[in-house]
């Protein structure tokens, strides 16, 4: 709705679950619903780096959320 107001056009509604997730968590790649363990492969070196990156992003996201709360 906000984008429609800014661009003066109507956009289709998106019904995906990420739409209801806070933007900081979406940008950090954090899933709000769990993943079944049987669907998760053993971590490789690349996925371990990705996991470390996600942990760092999550830490940053939590910091930004706490900062926003303090400013409010």
Secondary structure as GFF3:
##gff-version 3
##sequence-region A 1 72
A	DSSP	alpha_helix	2	7	.	.	.	ID=ss1
A	DSSP	three_ten_helix	17	20	.	.	.	ID=ss2
A	DSSP	alpha_helix	23	28	.	.	.	ID=ss3
A	DSSP	three_ten_helix	37	39	.	.	.	ID=ss4
A	DSSP	alpha_helix	45	71	.	.	.	ID=ss5
###
